[in-house]
């Protein structure tokens, strides 16, 4: 992954490089050197994706900068802050398919998706919630 995408994903998760180094067990100097190299190793990206999301809201621009495909986004206002749970539920309602679920899990984590569905169970059909939960169970642990 390009370092710029990695740094955008750090920002999206609400984690700085020092916190990432501490939580991943990777030396901070190693993490800092990735900027000079321009590339981040796949194992570090996997570790970052497994870390919990600390932010409560996101913008379309943050998601795009972190590498989320524009096709997944339902909000065209790039700088508008949207609560994460609203973003997840609205995205699933607009374009539910395995690709979208995979991308949401990659950026927000399985737990965030399940929590959003639970918080907004009055807005989500039981069929949709069941299908999403089933697909999440089938994903590898790293998502």
Secondary structure, DSSP 8 states (H G I E B T S, - for coil): -BHHHHHHHHHHHT--HHHHHHHHT--HHHHHHHHHHSB--HHHHHHHHHS----SEE-HHHHHHTT--GGG-----TT--EEHHHHHHHHHHHS-SHHHHHHHHHHH-HHHHHHHHHHTTTTS-HHHHHHHHHHHHHS-TT-
